[in-house]
Amino acid sequence: MKDMTCSNSTNTDDNDYVNSKLDIKSYGTITFSQNYSNTASFIRIPCDACPIKTKELFIEQKYNKCPPLIISVMGSTKEGYMRSKLFQIFREALLKIAKTTDIWIVSAGMNSRVTRFFGEIARTNPDPSRPIYLVGVASWGCISDVEQLDVQGTNVIYTKLHSNIKGETPPEPNHTHFIFIDDETKHNHANAIKFRSQFERAILGENFSLESMTNKSDSTPIVIIVIEGCADAIKKVYKSVVHDKIPVIFVEGTSGCCDLFAKCYRLYNGRKSKTELFDQTKDNSLSVENDEELKNKIREALQIVNHELAETSCTNAPDHEIDYFELIYECVTTRNKYLNFIDFKVHSLISDDINLAILQALIKVTSCEKNIEEKRKQLYLAYEWKQIDIIKNSIMKNERDWKLIDLNDLFEKALIENQVNFIQLFLDHDFSINDLFHNTNKLVDLYKNEFNDPLKSVYTEIIQPLIGNVSQLDEDDDLPKNSFTILSNNEIDINKELFLWSVLTGRQELALLFWTRGRNKICTAFIAILIYKNKTRTERNIKYEAWIDKFEHLAVQILERFYLTNPYKCKQAIVRAIPEYDNVTWLQLAVVAESKLFIAQQGVQDVLHDIWYGRIDRRVSHSLIIFSSFMLPYSGFLTYCEELIEDSNKYNEPDSSPYHIPRLKTTIDKMCNESDTTCSRLIGDDFNVVHEKSGIKQYIENVSIFLHAPYVKYLYNLYSHVIFLLLFSYVLLCDYFPLYEYQSNYGPSMTELILILWVFTLLCEEIRQIRAKKIHSMYGKLQSYFTILWNKLDTVAIILFFITCILRFLPISGCFNIARTILAIDLSIWYIRTLDIFSAVKRLGPKLVMIGEMVHDLTFFMLMLTVFVLAFGVPTYSLLNDVQNFSWHMPRRIINLAYWQIFELQIVEDIEKNYELNGYIMFFLLIAYITVASVLLINLLIAMFSNTFDRLHMDTDCIWKFQQYSLVCYQLKRPLFPPPFIIISHIWRIIIYVFSHTFKTKWFYMKYIKQKNQAKFKINVNKLLTKQLEEIEDALGNEVYFISLKANGKQIEYSNDFNEERVYSPQEIVLTKIKTLENQVLSVQNQQSNMFRYLECLMYGMKKIGGDDIEMPQLHQDDFELICK
């Protein structure tokens, strides 16, 4: 422990310095037998020693600064209170303060109840890096066995636990420092109490200030806490409050002087407020008379007996002449704001009440100061103690204060310390973060504080790997950039930058705060999801999964409400290119983030369905489309929608809607400006059908539109694949002969050559898909390509096929047999590949998802089954057969023996008829094996499948809808013709590329751009529409966020009063309900009274009209009052 005196110093100059300054009679350290871990420093000085020099010794000589806060405790109380509720409350409160503020506690130093109570608090401090220093100021003549402390710089082992001598007490063993006052008397505390007051006044300085709590200063704020208290406490409080202007906190309900001060304080304030309210005169004599009357009434209420109260003094000669009421009354009347109270009788008293009382005591003393600097100190202190209510209700009462005080440093501190409530409070009062971060160096410093790396390395090593290839989704995007949405190089979106910083540093609540303040909420939510998902893979922290669900839920809720509000504009927003995020769209980010729930929403599914059907009218039935795919001439007579892709020169027109998805057209866009509701209805009813035109040109155009629809491409690829499988099966079964025997003179058959050409076109298509990946490196393209299972199967199937081609042309009999075997395996892979094509069928797609998960379960099941198969098969085979030479057929015989026993398809007669020892062993092995494999494992497999089914039953539709995006994207990007005619498309694409890039032909270049953009799910909208979409998104985002907070039981406003955590007693609840009921009854009575008056007036009016024929009922006043009651 640090020695704040020079007690351990061996330097002679230091010793001389101490003696010359304070005339120290003895000094050293004390080690108590009750607490060997604590070594307390002490000095013994005369009673006339200079308090200022003592302060310099304790503070300036060792630390060169004052402690931020000193708490002086005094009084006494019952032991039962100390060990129960009050101990826990004060302990929690002081430990909370110690976490943020270095505090000293000044006490009497003796092993009395209150002092021992605070000593226990310091001893149980769990954080040794934030110690609580206890300084005891005690009388030398009141210490037990004080003679052993008469040393010069040595350590004393103090073993005295109790004292039988009246007036003597051992020091409290948990203190860190002692100041012993030697007045050369015995059993007299008067001079020690006097010096303690002088010492506290010296620490306080000339004026009470909070400077040392925020910066270095010569003065230190002091707060006195009184528990119970005797006559000495009243005199100490009087001197501290009236003369030294030190705030005092009384623990009301502990009796003693605390209750006297509390009662006087409440009576005076209550009577004084009533007097001021009803006093209408300006007579000064009458005012004095009222003050005297008030004073006498309070004196009678307190019933203080001076001589009885004087006897509670711990001094040898109590002063019976002191009027203690006058001392209390003068404190209440002249220093009212220096008195503070904590009601210990309240059942729900908590540690925050103690902290709040200390902070309020400090702030009330300086609240009258109009100095802005003083308010800033109060603000910093309230922040350090995390008392946001104090800031709003006591410090920053006026909006003018928020404008005058410089809050930049405090806002940065709150950012780094993740204090969301304070940041929210600052922002609610229009704190300008743009002014704070106008210089990008501030943002750079934020990143440096967290990552200790240059900003460029933070981006390349952290941000870019976390968000993956989002910025490369459209690296050569030819959509025109809207200049109005792109910030200049000198402007940055501070909310977006702080949101990204909060996400990267794991400050979730802070990220949500800046998310609500920023634009493009769905886009930023997916950015956060991408970062959190990558963090989950690296750090494996479950909290990231909860944060991912939170942002996904917010994005989904915004989309749902957007779609219900305006389906048409919702579709626009889903595929709108966002320049602030490198022209990505909601749809692209949702796919990259694997947000299945977002993709499964109705708005996104409508967009995908529109893309899927191309320009074919959705009212055209599936059967008619399938029929038109066989009878292609009929497709020219189907109904179609308007142009899907607008020219680029229309992108910035005010009312254009340049969609390349169905039913998104300029005519409806114009109608939307008039009526969004009508527009939404037209979208749903598909009224946007092109009027039929006569002429061969329109007919040919309709056929071309039909062929370019992704759904039609899918149908033709399905037909092509079926024909391919039939051709493959026919070749393998009927037309696949060795060249060296039957057809050595003729070569391969025509069907086989067609099959080879067909597979070659499939190979070209797979190469095109790899080349089309929007990734720079070839390694990245291949890695992305092979993440899809079906691409792996395609690669394996094509490789196996060409291996068979090579082996097939070798004139060796063994090679042909191997080729035919491989070809058979290859054919099975192509049949399995058909499942991917059937995934587009809504009834089959979700089932395929379940099958995939069940296959995954089956993989682990087969590992377990293999263990039991070998455990039975190998021993049984060895007992059935003699020793044999090894051959590769042996494993098959072993598996054949064991595996089919599970399904009771094989019964070994040798086991049944063998009654030898080995026969019995095989018999018992078979019983155990069948029990485990056939009963236990098979039922386990069924249970695993059932569990998988139950787990995926609710999610399969969502998963399948997510996979539909890949299917739509795949078919949209596929060439027009199916295999094997797809080779024509490949040749045409090569011609376009060569002539557009090599020969720079404009016509081919335009074809290249059109071909490149036709597969993109995005539009670039004008300034007006962008503003509308972002306003809707922002409004819905804030609404969804606030609703989610309410659902989680959180409060949006942080204006909770100080008693928010209180648990009210049943009596208080009943009284509140009774008052509410009384108010309601009174309101009903008033309404009844008004109604009777109205009826009375109505009757008089009717009497005037009808004359004396109308009789008026006689209603007495008592009856009227009875009715009203």
Secondary structure, DSSP 8 states (H G I E B T S, - for coil): ---SSSTT---HHHHHHHHHHH---EEEEEEETTEEEEEEEEEEEETT--HHHHHIIIIITTTSS--SEEEEEEEE--HHHHTTHHHHHHHHHHHHHHHHS-EEEEE--BSSHHHHHHHHHHHT-S-TTS--EEEEEEEGGGBTTGGGG--EEEEEEE------STT-B-B-TT-SEEEEEE-S-SS--HHHHHHHHHHHHHHH-SS--SHHHHS--S---EEEEEEE--HHHHHHHHIIIIIS---EEEEETS-THHHHHHHHHHHHHHHHHHHHHH-----HHHHHHHHHHHHHHHHHHH---HHHHHTT-SSSS--TT--HHHHHHHHHHHSGGGEEEEETTSTT--HHHHHHHHHHHHHHHHTT---HHHHHHHHHHHHHTT-HHHIIIII--SHHHHHHS--HHHHHHHHHTT-HHHHHHHHHTT--HHHHTSSHHHHHHHHHHHH-S-HHHHIIIIIHHHHTTGGGTTTT--S---GGGS--TT---HHHHHHHHHHHTT-HHHHHHHHHHSS-HHHHHHHHHHHHHHHHHHH--HHHHHHHHHHHHHHHHHHHHHHHH-HHHHHHHHTB-BGGGTTB-HHHHHHHTT-HHHHTSHHHHHHHHHHHHTTB-TTS-HHHHHHHHHSGGGGGGS-BBS-SS--GGGTTSTT----SSTT--HHHHHHHHH-HHHHHHHHHHT--B-----SHHHHHHHHHHHHHSHHHHHHHHHHHHHHHHHHHHHHHHHS---TTTTSTTT-S-HHHHHHHHHHHHHHHHHHHHHHTSS-SSHHHHHHHHTTSHHHHHHHHHHHHHHHHHHHHTSS-HHHHHHHHHHHHHHHHHHHHTHHHHHTTSTTTHHHHHHHHHHHHHHHHHHHHHHHHHHHHHHHHHHHHS------TTHHHHHHHHHHHHHTT----HHHHH--SHHHHHHHHHHHHHIIIIIIIIHHHHHHHHHHHHHHHHTTHHHHHHHHHHHHHHHHHHS-SS-TTTHHHHHHHHHHHHHHHHTS--HHHHHHHHHHHHTT---B---HHHHHHHHHHHHHHHHHHHHHHHHHTT--SS----TTTT----HHHHHHHHHHHHHHHHHHHHHHHHHHHHHHHHHHHHHHHHHGGGS------HHHHHHHH-
